[in-house]
Amino acid sequence: MANCCLDEADICLGCHRSYDEILAWHTMNDAEKQALVDRLKIRAQQRKSY
């Protein structure tokens, strides 16, 4: 199991979740998790362009 490593904006360098999203993950239902994963794919692509 990996651990999140946050950057200066509190975004994980590996999974691209924000600190708040990491904390909320365990309370999300499956639909909410899937919606977040979909958003994370976009976020990861955007962060690659930096």
mmCIF entry with sequence, helices, sheets and N, C-alpha, C, O atoms, coordinates in Angstrom:
data_MODEL
# 
_entry.id   MODEL 
# 
_entity.id                         1 
_entity.type                       polymer 
_entity.pdbx_number_of_molecules   1 
# 
_entity_poly.entity_id                      1 
_entity_poly.type                           'polypeptide(L)' 
_entity_poly.nstd_linkage                   no 
_entity_poly.nstd_monomer                   no 
_entity_poly.pdbx_seq_one_letter_code       MANCCLDEADICLGCHRSYDEILAWHTMNDAEKQALVDRLKIRAQQRKSY 
_entity_poly.pdbx_seq_one_letter_code_can   MANCCLDEADICLGCHRSYDEILAWHTMNDAEKQALVDRLKIRAQQRKSY 
_entity_poly.pdbx_strand_id                 A 
# 
loop_
_entity_poly_seq.entity_id 
_entity_poly_seq.num 
_entity_poly_seq.mon_id 
_entity_poly_seq.hetero 
1 1  MET n 
1 2  ALA n 
1 3  ASN n 
1 4  CYS n 
1 5  CYS n 
1 6  LEU n 
1 7  ASP n 
1 8  GLU n 
1 9  ALA n 
1 10 ASP n 
1 11 ILE n 
1 12 CYS n 
1 13 LEU n 
1 14 GLY n 
1 15 CYS n 
1 16 HIS n 
1 17 ARG n 
1 18 SER n 
1 19 TYR n 
1 20 ASP n 
1 21 GLU n 
1 22 ILE n 
1 23 LEU n 
1 24 ALA n 
1 25 TRP n 
1 26 HIS n 
1 27 THR n 
1 28 MET n 
1 29 ASN n 
1 30 ASP n 
1 31 ALA n 
1 32 GLU n 
1 33 LYS n 
1 34 GLN n 
1 35 ALA n 
1 36 LEU n 
1 37 VAL n 
1 38 ASP n 
1 39 ARG n 
1 40 LEU n 
1 41 LYS n 
1 42 ILE n 
1 43 ARG n 
1 44 ALA n 
1 45 GLN n 
1 46 GLN n 
1 47 ARG n 
1 48 LYS n 
1 49 SER n 
1 50 TYR n 
# 
_struct_asym.id          A 
_struct_asym.entity_id   1 
# 
loop_
_struct_conf.conf_type_id 
_struct_conf.id 
_struct_conf.pdbx_PDB_helix_id 
_struct_conf.beg_label_comp_id 
_struct_conf.beg_label_asym_id 
_struct_conf.beg_label_seq_id 
_struct_conf.pdbx_beg_PDB_ins_code 
_struct_conf.end_label_comp_id 
_struct_conf.end_label_asym_id 
_struct_conf.end_label_seq_id 
_struct_conf.pdbx_end_PDB_ins_code 
_struct_conf.beg_auth_comp_id 
_struct_conf.beg_auth_asym_id 
_struct_conf.beg_auth_seq_id 
_struct_conf.end_auth_comp_id 
_struct_conf.end_auth_asym_id 
_struct_conf.end_auth_seq_id 
_struct_conf.pdbx_PDB_helix_class 
_struct_conf.details 
_struct_conf.pdbx_PDB_helix_length 
HELX_P HELX_P1 AA1 TYR A 19 ? ALA A 24 ? TYR A 19 ALA A 24 1 ? 6  
HELX_P HELX_P2 AA2 TRP A 25 ? THR A 27 ? TRP A 25 THR A 27 5 ? 3  
HELX_P HELX_P3 AA3 ASP A 30 ? LYS A 48 ? ASP A 30 LYS A 48 1 ? 19 
# 
_struct_conf_type.id          HELX_P 
_struct_conf_type.criteria    ? 
_struct_conf_type.reference   ? 
# 
loop_
_atom_site.group_PDB 
_atom_site.id 
_atom_site.type_symbol 
_atom_site.label_atom_id 
_atom_site.label_alt_id 
_atom_site.label_comp_id 
_atom_site.label_asym_id 
_atom_site.label_entity_id 
_atom_site.label_seq_id 
_atom_site.pdbx_PDB_ins_code 
_atom_site.Cartn_x 
_atom_site.Cartn_y 
_atom_site.Cartn_z 
_atom_site.occupancy 
_atom_site.B_iso_or_equiv 
_atom_site.pdbx_formal_charge 
_atom_site.auth_seq_id 
_atom_site.auth_comp_id 
_atom_site.auth_asym_id 
_atom_site.auth_atom_id 
_atom_site.pdbx_PDB_model_num 
ATOM 1   N N  . MET A 1 1  ? 0.846   -1.179 0.000   1.00 0.00 ? 1  MET A N  1 
ATOM 2   C CA . MET A 1 1  ? 0.000   0.000  0.000   1.00 0.00 ? 1  MET A CA 1 
ATOM 3   C C  . MET A 1 1  ? 0.890   1.240  0.000   1.00 0.00 ? 1  MET A C  1 
ATOM 4   O O  . MET A 1 1  ? 1.817   1.352  0.803   1.00 0.00 ? 1  MET A O  1 
ATOM 5   N N  . ALA A 1 2  ? 0.602   2.158  -0.898  1.00 0.00 ? 2  ALA A N  1 
ATOM 6   C CA . ALA A 1 2  ? 1.407   3.369  -1.028  1.00 0.00 ? 2  ALA A CA 1 
ATOM 7   C C  . ALA A 1 2  ? 0.884   4.463  -0.104  1.00 0.00 ? 2  ALA A C  1 
ATOM 8   O O  . ALA A 1 2  ? -0.280  4.462  0.298   1.00 0.00 ? 2  ALA A O  1 
ATOM 9   N N  . ASN A 1 3  ? 1.756   5.374  0.212   1.00 0.00 ? 3  ASN A N  1 
ATOM 10  C CA . ASN A 1 3  ? 1.386   6.531  1.006   1.00 0.00 ? 3  ASN A CA 1 
ATOM 11  C C  . ASN A 1 3  ? 1.401   7.758  0.121   1.00 0.00 ? 3  ASN A C  1 
ATOM 12  O O  . ASN A 1 3  ? 2.233   7.879  -0.779  1.00 0.00 ? 3  ASN A O  1 
ATOM 13  N N  . CYS A 1 4  ? 0.485   8.660  0.379   1.00 0.00 ? 4  CYS A N  1 
ATOM 14  C CA . CYS A 1 4  ? 0.428   9.885  -0.399  1.00 0.00 ? 4  CYS A CA 1 
ATOM 15  C C  . CYS A 1 4  ? 1.549   10.830 0.018   1.00 0.00 ? 4  CYS A C  1 
ATOM 16  O O  . CYS A 1 4  ? 1.904   10.916 1.194   1.00 0.00 ? 4  CYS A O  1 
ATOM 17  N N  . CYS A 1 5  ? 2.087   11.524 -0.951  1.00 0.00 ? 5  CYS A N  1 
ATOM 18  C CA . CYS A 1 5  ? 3.128   12.537 -0.725  1.00 0.00 ? 5  CYS A CA 1 
ATOM 19  C C  . CYS A 1 5  ? 2.616   13.837 -1.329  1.00 0.00 ? 5  CYS A C  1 
ATOM 20  O O  . CYS A 1 5  ? 2.508   13.961 -2.549  1.00 0.00 ? 5  CYS A O  1 
ATOM 21  N N  . LEU A 1 6  ? 2.301   14.799 -0.477  1.00 0.00 ? 6  LEU A N  1 
ATOM 22  C CA . LEU A 1 6  ? 1.651   16.025 -0.923  1.00 0.00 ? 6  LEU A CA 1 
ATOM 23  C C  . LEU A 1 6  ? 2.665   17.079 -1.371  1.00 0.00 ? 6  LEU A C  1 
ATOM 24  O O  . LEU A 1 6  ? 3.739   17.222 -0.788  1.00 0.00 ? 6  LEU A O  1 
ATOM 25  N N  . ASP A 1 7  ? 2.294   17.807 -2.418  1.00 0.00 ? 7  ASP A N  1 
ATOM 26  C CA . ASP A 1 7  ? 3.108   18.934 -2.862  1.00 0.00 ? 7  ASP A CA 1 
ATOM 27  C C  . ASP A 1 7  ? 2.701   20.189 -2.098  1.00 0.00 ? 7  ASP A C  1 
ATOM 28  O O  . ASP A 1 7  ? 1.933   20.107 -1.139  1.00 0.00 ? 7  ASP A O  1 
ATOM 29  N N  . GLU A 1 8  ? 3.200   21.332 -2.508  1.00 0.00 ? 8  GLU A N  1 
ATOM 30  C CA . GLU A 1 8  ? 2.935   22.589 -1.804  1.00 0.00 ? 8  GLU A CA 1 
ATOM 31  C C  . GLU A 1 8  ? 1.471   23.023 -1.893  1.00 0.00 ? 8  GLU A C  1 
ATOM 32  O O  . GLU A 1 8  ? 1.021   23.851 -1.101  1.00 0.00 ? 8  GLU A O  1 
ATOM 33  N N  . ALA A 1 9  ? 0.731   22.471 -2.849  1.00 0.00 ? 9  ALA A N  1 
ATOM 34  C CA . ALA A 1 9  ? -0.699  22.782 -2.999  1.00 0.00 ? 9  ALA A CA 1 
ATOM 35  C C  . ALA A 1 9  ? -1.582  21.720 -2.343  1.00 0.00 ? 9  ALA A C  1 
ATOM 36  O O  . ALA A 1 9  ? -2.796  21.699 -2.551  1.00 0.00 ? 9  ALA A O  1 
ATOM 37  N N  . ASP A 1 10 ? -0.966  20.834 -1.546  1.00 0.00 ? 10 ASP A N  1 
ATOM 38  C CA . ASP A 1 10 ? -1.677  19.738 -0.878  1.00 0.00 ? 10 ASP A CA 1 
ATOM 39  C C  . ASP A 1 10 ? -2.347  18.785 -1.861  1.00 0.00 ? 10 ASP A C  1 
ATOM 40  O O  . ASP A 1 10 ? -3.448  18.293 -1.614  1.00 0.00 ? 10 ASP A O  1 
ATOM 41  N N  . ILE A 1 11 ? -1.666  18.528 -2.983  1.00 0.00 ? 11 ILE A N  1 
ATOM 42  C CA . ILE A 1 11 ? -2.103  17.545 -3.968  1.00 0.00 ? 11 ILE A CA 1 
ATOM 43  C C  . ILE A 1 11 ? -1.067  16.424 -3.967  1.00 0.00 ? 11 ILE A C  1 
ATOM 44  O O  . ILE A 1 11 ? 0.136   16.678 -4.009  1.00 0.00 ? 11 ILE A O  1 
ATOM 45  N N  . CYS A 1 12 ? -1.550  15.172 -3.919  1.00 0.00 ? 12 CYS A N  1 
ATOM 46  C CA . CYS A 1 12 ? -0.642  14.032 -3.892  1.00 0.00 ? 12 CYS A CA 1 
ATOM 47  C C  . CYS A 1 12 ? 0.082   13.906 -5.229  1.00 0.00 ? 12 CYS A C  1 
ATOM 48  O O  . CYS A 1 12 ? -0.531  14.021 -6.291  1.00 0.00 ? 12 CYS A O  1 
ATOM 49  N N  . LEU A 1 13 ? 1.375   13.670 -5.167  1.00 0.00 ? 13 LEU A N  1 
ATOM 50  C CA . LEU A 1 13 ? 2.176   13.522 -6.370  1.00 0.00 ? 13 LEU A CA 1 
ATOM 51  C C  . LEU A 1 13 ? 1.889   12.213 -7.097  1.00 0.00 ? 13 LEU A C  1 
ATOM 52  O O  . LEU A 1 13 ? 2.150   12.105 -8.295  1.00 0.00 ? 13 LEU A O  1 
ATOM 53  N N  . GLY A 1 14 ? 1.360   11.227 -6.398  1.00 0.00 ? 14 GLY A N  1 
ATOM 54  C CA . GLY A 1 14 ? 1.093   9.929  -7.004  1.00 0.00 ? 14 GLY A CA 1 
ATOM 55  C C  . GLY A 1 14 ? -0.334  9.763  -7.493  1.00 0.00 ? 14 GLY A C  1 
ATOM 56  O O  . GLY A 1 14 ? -0.558  9.449  -8.662  1.00 0.00 ? 14 GLY A O  1 
ATOM 57  N N  . CYS A 1 15 ? -1.303  9.972  -6.607  1.00 0.00 ? 15 CYS A N  1 
ATOM 58  C CA . CYS A 1 15 ? -2.708  9.710  -6.964  1.00 0.00 ? 15 CYS A CA 1 
ATOM 59  C C  . CYS A 1 15 ? -3.452  10.966 -7.412  1.00 0.00 ? 15 CYS A C  1 
ATOM 60  O O  . CYS A 1 15 ? -4.556  10.872 -7.948  1.00 0.00 ? 15 CYS A O  1 
ATOM 61  N N  . HIS A 1 16 ? -2.860  12.133 -7.197  1.00 0.00 ? 16 HIS A N  1 
ATOM 62  C CA . HIS A 1 16 ? -3.394  13.430 -7.622  1.00 0.00 ? 16 HIS A CA 1 
ATOM 63  C C  . HIS A 1 16 ? -4.624  13.887 -6.832  1.00 0.00 ? 16 HIS A C  1 
ATOM 64  O O  . HIS A 1 16 ? -5.297  14.840 -7.225  1.00 0.00 ? 16 HIS A O  1 
ATOM 65  N N  . ARG A 1 17 ? -4.917  13.206 -5.717  1.00 0.00 ? 17 ARG A N  1 
ATOM 66  C CA . ARG A 1 17 ? -6.026  13.661 -4.870  1.00 0.00 ? 17 ARG A CA 1 
ATOM 67  C C  . ARG A 1 17 ? -5.553  14.797 -3.982  1.00 0.00 ? 17 ARG A C  1 
ATOM 68  O O  . ARG A 1 17 ? -4.382  14.871 -3.608  1.00 0.00 ? 17 ARG A O  1 
ATOM 69  N N  . SER A 1 18 ? -6.486  15.679 -3.652  1.00 0.00 ? 18 SER A N  1 
ATOM 70  C CA . SER A 1 18 ? -6.189  16.742 -2.692  1.00 0.00 ? 18 SER A CA 1 
ATOM 71  C C  . SER A 1 18 ? -6.233  16.145 -1.295  1.00 0.00 ? 18 SER A C  1 
ATOM 72  O O  . SER A 1 18 ? -6.722  15.033 -1.095  1.00 0.00 ? 18 SER A O  1 
ATOM 73  N N  . TYR A 1 19 ? -5.724  16.886 -0.346  1.00 0.00 ? 19 TYR A N  1 
ATOM 74  C CA . TYR A 1 19 ? -5.742  16.443 1.050   1.00 0.00 ? 19 TYR A CA 1 
ATOM 75  C C  . TYR A 1 19 ? -7.167  16.134 1.491   1.00 0.00 ? 19 TYR A C  1 
ATOM 76  O O  . TYR A 1 19 ? -7.417  15.104 2.117   1.00 0.00 ? 19 TYR A O  1 
ATOM 77  N N  . ASP A 1 20 ? -8.096  17.021 1.169   1.00 0.00 ? 20 ASP A N  1 
ATOM 78  C CA . ASP A 1 20 ? -9.498  16.813 1.551   1.00 0.00 ? 20 ASP A CA 1 
ATOM 79  C C  . ASP A 1 20 ? -10.088 15.579 0.873   1.00 0.00 ? 20 ASP A C  1 
ATOM 80  O O  . ASP A 1 20 ? -10.867 14.848 1.486   1.00 0.00 ? 20 ASP A O  1 
ATOM 81  N N  . GLU A 1 21 ? -9.724  15.343 -0.382  1.00 0.00 ? 21 GLU A N  1 
ATOM 82  C CA . GLU A 1 21 ? -10.220 14.161 -1.086  1.00 0.00 ? 21 GLU A CA 1 
ATOM 83  C C  . GLU A 1 21 ? -9.669  12.878 -0.475  1.00 0.00 ? 21 GLU A C  1 
ATOM 84  O O  . GLU A 1 21 ? -10.376 11.875 -0.387  1.00 0.00 ? 21 GLU A O  1 
ATOM 85  N N  . ILE A 1 22 ? -8.421  12.910 -0.059  1.00 0.00 ? 22 ILE A N  1 
ATOM 86  C CA . ILE A 1 22 ? -7.814  11.748 0.596   1.00 0.00 ? 22 ILE A CA 1 
ATOM 87  C C  . ILE A 1 22 ? -8.574  11.429 1.880   1.00 0.00 ? 22 ILE A C  1 
ATOM 88  O O  . ILE A 1 22 ? -8.903  10.272 2.139   1.00 0.00 ? 22 ILE A O  1 
ATOM 89  N N  . LEU A 1 23 ? -8.849  12.450 2.679   1.00 0.00 ? 23 LEU A N  1 
ATOM 90  C CA . LEU A 1 23 ? -9.567  12.242 3.932   1.00 0.00 ? 23 LEU A CA 1 
ATOM 91  C C  . LEU A 1 23 ? -10.996 11.750 3.701   1.00 0.00 ? 23 LEU A C  1 
ATOM 92  O O  . LEU A 1 23 ? -11.501 10.929 4.466   1.00 0.00 ? 23 LEU A O  1 
ATOM 93  N N  . ALA A 1 24 ? -11.643 12.245 2.659   1.00 0.00 ? 24 ALA A N  1 
ATOM 94  C CA . ALA A 1 24 ? -13.038 11.909 2.401   1.00 0.00 ? 24 ALA A CA 1 
ATOM 95  C C  . ALA A 1 24 ? -13.211 10.546 1.734   1.00 0.00 ? 24 ALA A C  1 
ATOM 96  O O  . ALA A 1 24 ? -14.314 10.001 1.743   1.00 0.00 ? 24 ALA A O  1 
ATOM 97  N N  . TRP A 1 25 ? -12.161 9.989  1.162   1.00 0.00 ? 25 TRP A N  1 
ATOM 98  C CA . TRP A 1 25 ? -12.254 8.758  0.384   1.00 0.00 ? 25 TRP A CA 1 
ATOM 99  C C  . TRP A 1 25 ? -12.996 7.647  1.133   1.00 0.00 ? 25 TRP A C  1 
ATOM 100 O O  . TRP A 1 25 ? -13.820 6.948  0.543   1.00 0.00 ? 25 TRP A O  1 
ATOM 101 N N  . HIS A 1 26 ? -12.715 7.484  2.404   1.00 0.00 ? 26 HIS A N  1 
ATOM 102 C CA . HIS A 1 26 ? -13.291 6.381  3.174   1.00 0.00 ? 26 HIS A CA 1 
ATOM 103 C C  . HIS A 1 26 ? -14.777 6.562  3.463   1.00 0.00 ? 26 HIS A C  1 
ATOM 104 O O  . HIS A 1 26 ? -15.447 5.611  3.868   1.00 0.00 ? 26 HIS A O  1 
ATOM 105 N N  . THR A 1 27 ? -15.291 7.751  3.263   1.00 0.00 ? 27 THR A N  1 
ATOM 106 C CA . THR A 1 27 ? -16.720 7.989  3.500   1.00 0.00 ? 27 THR A CA 1 
ATOM 107 C C  . THR A 1 27 ? -17.515 8.088  2.200   1.00 0.00 ? 27 THR A C  1 
ATOM 108 O O  . THR A 1 27 ? -18.739 8.214  2.225   1.00 0.00 ? 27 THR A O  1 
ATOM 109 N N  . MET A 1 28 ? -16.823 8.033  1.075   1.00 0.00 ? 28 MET A N  1 
ATOM 110 C CA . MET A 1 28 ? -17.494 8.128  -0.226  1.00 0.00 ? 28 MET A CA 1 
ATOM 111 C C  . MET A 1 28 ? -18.128 6.794  -0.599  1.00 0.00 ? 28 MET A C  1 
ATOM 112 O O  . MET A 1 28 ? -17.610 5.729  -0.260  1.00 0.00 ? 28 MET A O  1 
ATOM 113 N N  . ASN A 1 29 ? -19.258 6.866  -1.300  1.00 0.00 ? 29 ASN A N  1 
ATOM 114 C CA . ASN A 1 29 ? -19.841 5.648  -1.854  1.00 0.00 ? 29 ASN A CA 1 
ATOM 115 C C  . ASN A 1 29 ? -19.169 5.352  -3.195  1.00 0.00 ? 29 ASN A C  1 
ATOM 116 O O  . ASN A 1 29 ? -18.339 6.130  -3.665  1.00 0.00 ? 29 ASN A O  1 
ATOM 117 N N  . ASP A 1 30 ? -19.527 4.236  -3.800  1.00 0.00 ? 30 ASP A N  1 
ATOM 118 C CA . ASP A 1 30 ? -18.862 3.824  -5.040  1.00 0.00 ? 30 ASP A CA 1 
ATOM 119 C C  . ASP A 1 30 ? -19.036 4.836  -6.170  1.00 0.00 ? 30 ASP A C  1 
ATOM 120 O O  . ASP A 1 30 ? -18.096 5.079  -6.928  1.00 0.00 ? 30 ASP A O  1 
ATOM 121 N N  . ALA A 1 31 ? -20.206 5.420  -6.292  1.00 0.00 ? 31 ALA A N  1 
ATOM 122 C CA . ALA A 1 31 ? -20.448 6.406  -7.355  1.00 0.00 ? 31 ALA A CA 1 
ATOM 123 C C  . ALA A 1 31 ? -19.592 7.654  -7.147  1.00 0.00 ? 31 ALA A C  1 
ATOM 124 O O  . ALA A 1 31 ? -19.052 8.207  -8.105  1.00 0.00 ? 31 ALA A O  1 
ATOM 125 N N  . GLU A 1 32 ? -19.472 8.089  -5.912  1.00 0.00 ? 32 GLU A N  1 
ATOM 126 C CA . GLU A 1 32 ? -18.643 9.265  -5.613  1.00 0.00 ? 32 GLU A CA 1 
ATOM 127 C C  . GLU A 1 32 ? -17.174 8.974  -5.883  1.00 0.00 ? 32 GLU A C  1 
ATOM 128 O O  . GLU A 1 32 ? -16.454 9.821  -6.412  1.00 0.00 ? 32 GLU A O  1 
ATOM 129 N N  . LYS A 1 33 ? -16.737 7.788  -5.521  1.00 0.00 ? 33 LYS A N  1 
ATOM 130 C CA . LYS A 1 33 ? -15.343 7.407  -5.787  1.00 0.00 ? 33 LYS A CA 1 
ATOM 131 C C  . LYS A 1 33 ? -15.072 7.371  -7.289  1.00 0.00 ? 33 LYS A C  1 
ATOM 132 O O  . LYS A 1 33 ? -14.035 7.849  -7.747  1.00 0.00 ? 33 LYS A O  1 
ATOM 133 N N  . GLN A 1 34 ? -16.006 6.803  -8.058  1.00 0.00 ? 34 GLN A N  1 
ATOM 134 C CA . GLN A 1 34 ? -15.813 6.728  -9.504  1.00 0.00 ? 34 GLN A CA 1 
ATOM 135 C C  . GLN A 1 34 ? -15.779 8.120  -10.127 1.00 0.00 ? 34 GLN A C  1 
ATOM 136 O O  . GLN A 1 34 ? -14.979 8.380  -11.025 1.00 0.00 ? 34 GLN A O  1 
ATOM 137 N N  . ALA A 1 35 ? -16.640 9.011  -9.655  1.00 0.00 ? 35 ALA A N  1 
ATOM 138 C CA . ALA A 1 35 ? -16.646 10.384 -10.161 1.00 0.00 ? 35 ALA A CA 1 
ATOM 139 C C  . ALA A 1 35 ? -15.318 11.068 -9.854  1.00 0.00 ? 35 ALA A C  1 
ATOM 140 O O  . ALA A 1 35 ? -14.791 11.809 -10.683 1.00 0.00 ? 35 ALA A O  1 
ATOM 141 N N  . LEU A 1 36 ? -14.786 10.821 -8.678  1.00 0.00 ? 36 LEU A N  1 
ATOM 142 C CA . LEU A 1 36 ? -13.494 11.410 -8.318  1.00 0.00 ? 36 LEU A CA 1 
ATOM 143 C C  . LEU A 1 36 ? -12.384 10.835 -9.185  1.00 0.00 ? 36 LEU A C  1 
ATOM 144 O O  . LEU A 1 36 ? -11.527 11.578 -9.662  1.00 0.00 ? 36 LEU A O  1 
ATOM 145 N N  . VAL A 1 37 ? -12.387 9.536  -9.394  1.00 0.00 ? 37 VAL A N  1 
ATOM 146 C CA . VAL A 1 37 ? -11.365 8.904  -10.236 1.00 0.00 ? 37 VAL A CA 1 
ATOM 147 C C  . VAL A 1 37 ? -11.406 9.497  -11.636 1.00 0.00 ? 37 VAL A C  1 
ATOM 148 O O  . VAL A 1 37 ? -10.359 9.743  -12.235 1.00 0.00 ? 37 VAL A O  1 
ATOM 149 N N  . ASP A 1 38 ? -12.597 9.727  -12.159 1.00 0.00 ? 38 ASP A N  1 
ATOM 150 C CA . ASP A 1 38 ? -12.723 10.352 -13.475 1.00 0.00 ? 38 ASP A CA 1 
ATOM 151 C C  . ASP A 1 38 ? -12.114 11.751 -13.483 1.00 0.00 ? 38 ASP A C  1 
ATOM 152 O O  . ASP A 1 38 ? -11.415 12.120 -14.426 1.00 0.00 ? 38 ASP A O  1 
ATOM 153 N N  . ARG A 1 39 ? -12.377 12.529 -12.435 1.00 0.00 ? 39 ARG A N  1 
ATOM 154 C CA . ARG A 1 39 ? -11.786 13.875 -12.327 1.00 0.00 ? 39 ARG A CA 1 
ATOM 155 C C  . ARG A 1 39 ? -10.270 13.807 -12.159 1.00 0.00 ? 39 ARG A C  1 
ATOM 156 O O  . ARG A 1 39 ? -9.549  14.668 -12.663 1.00 0.00 ? 39 ARG A O  1 
ATOM 157 N N  . LEU A 1 40 ? -9.790  12.791 -11.457 1.00 0.00 ? 40 LEU A N  1 
ATOM 158 C CA . LEU A 1 40 ? -8.348  12.659 -11.223 1.00 0.00 ? 40 LEU A CA 1 
ATOM 159 C C  . LEU A 1 40 ? -7.591  12.376 -12.507 1.00 0.00 ? 40 LEU A C  1 
ATOM 160 O O  . LEU A 1 40 ? -6.446  12.803 -12.658 1.00 0.00 ? 40 LEU A O  1 
ATOM 161 N N  . LYS A 1 41 ? -8.211  11.666 -13.430 1.00 0.00 ? 41 LYS A N  1 
ATOM 162 C CA . LYS A 1 41 ? -7.565  11.409 -14.723 1.00 0.00 ? 41 LYS A CA 1 
ATOM 163 C C  . LYS A 1 41 ? -7.302  12.723 -15.449 1.00 0.00 ? 41 LYS A C  1 
ATOM 164 O O  . LYS A 1 41 ? -6.240  12.910 -16.043 1.00 0.00 ? 41 LYS A O  1 
ATOM 165 N N  . ILE A 1 42 ? -8.265  13.625 -15.399 1.00 0.00 ? 42 ILE A N  1 
ATOM 166 C CA . ILE A 1 42 ? -8.112  14.943 -16.023 1.00 0.00 ? 42 ILE A CA 1 
ATOM 167 C C  . ILE A 1 42 ? -7.057  15.744 -15.275 1.00 0.00 ? 42 ILE A C  1 
ATOM 168 O O  . ILE A 1 42 ? -6.199  16.375 -15.893 1.00 0.00 ? 42 ILE A O  1 
ATOM 169 N N  . ARG A 1 43 ? -7.118  15.721 -13.951 1.00 0.00 ? 43 ARG A N  1 
ATOM 170 C CA . ARG A 1 43 ? -6.152  16.460 -13.135 1.00 0.00 ? 43 ARG A CA 1 
ATOM 171 C C  . ARG A 1 43 ? -4.730  15.977 -13.407 1.00 0.00 ? 43 ARG A C  1 
ATOM 172 O O  . ARG A 1 43 ? -3.807  16.786 -13.506 1.00 0.00 ? 43 ARG A O  1 
ATOM 173 N N  . ALA A 1 44 ? -4.552  14.675 -13.528 1.00 0.00 ? 44 ALA A N  1 
ATOM 174 C CA . ALA A 1 44 ? -3.222  14.121 -13.788 1.00 0.00 ? 44 ALA A CA 1 
ATOM 175 C C  . ALA A 1 44 ? -2.689  14.621 -15.125 1.00 0.00 ? 44 ALA A C  1 
ATOM 176 O O  . ALA A 1 44 ? -1.516  14.979 -15.228 1.00 0.00 ? 44 ALA A O  1 
ATOM 177 N N  . GLN A 1 45 ? -3.536  14.647 -16.145 1.00 0.00 ? 45 GLN A N  1 
ATOM 178 C CA . GLN A 1 45 ? -3.108  15.141 -17.459 1.00 0.00 ? 45 GLN A CA 1 
ATOM 179 C C  . GLN A 1 45 ? -2.731  16.616 -17.400 1.00 0.00 ? 45 GLN A C  1 
ATOM 180 O O  . GLN A 1 45 ? -1.746  17.032 -18.010 1.00 0.00 ? 45 GLN A O  1 
ATOM 181 N N  . GLN A 1 46 ? -3.507  17.403 -16.672 1.00 0.00 ? 46 GLN A N  1 
ATOM 182 C CA . GLN A 1 46 ? -3.228  18.829 -16.540 1.00 0.00 ? 46 GLN A CA 1 
ATOM 183 C C  . GLN A 1 46 ? -1.906  19.050 -15.816 1.00 0.00 ? 46 GLN A C  1 
ATOM 184 O O  . GLN A 1 46 ? -1.140  19.940 -16.187 1.00 0.00 ? 46 GLN A O  1 
ATOM 185 N N  . ARG A 1 47 ? -1.633  18.258 -14.797 1.00 0.00 ? 47 ARG A N  1 
ATOM 186 C CA . ARG A 1 47 ? -0.403  18.432 -14.029 1.00 0.00 ? 47 ARG A CA 1 
ATOM 187 C C  . ARG A 1 47 ? 0.823   17.999 -14.821 1.00 0.00 ? 47 ARG A C  1 
ATOM 188 O O  . ARG A 1 47 ? 1.920   18.496 -14.565 1.00 0.00 ? 47 ARG A O  1 
ATOM 189 N N  . LYS A 1 48 ? 0.667   17.090 -15.772 1.00 0.00 ? 48 LYS A N  1 
ATOM 190 C CA . LYS A 1 48 ? 1.793   16.670 -16.611 1.00 0.00 ? 48 LYS A CA 1 
ATOM 191 C C  . LYS A 1 48 ? 2.281   17.808 -17.477 1.00 0.00 ? 48 LYS A C  1 
ATOM 192 O O  . LYS A 1 48 ? 3.456   17.857 -17.840 1.00 0.00 ? 48 LYS A O  1 
ATOM 193 N N  . SER A 1 49 ? 1.393   18.719 -17.810 1.00 0.00 ? 49 SER A N  1 
ATOM 194 C CA . SER A 1 49 ? 1.766   19.821 -18.713 1.00 0.00 ? 49 SER A CA 1 
ATOM 195 C C  . SER A 1 49 ? 2.595   20.896 -18.030 1.00 0.00 ? 49 SER A C  1 
ATOM 196 O O  . SER A 1 49 ? 3.076   21.815 -18.693 1.00 0.00 ? 49 SER A O  1 
ATOM 197 N N  . TYR A 1 50 ? 2.773   20.800 -16.711 1.00 0.00 ? 50 TYR A N  1 
ATOM 198 C CA . TYR A 1 50 ? 3.588   21.813 -15.998 1.00 0.00 ? 50 TYR A CA 1 
ATOM 199 C C  . TYR A 1 50 ? 5.037   21.534 -16.108 1.00 0.00 ? 50 TYR A C  1 
ATOM 200 O O  . TYR A 1 50 ? 5.852   22.283 -15.570 1.00 0.00 ? 50 TYR A O  1 
# 
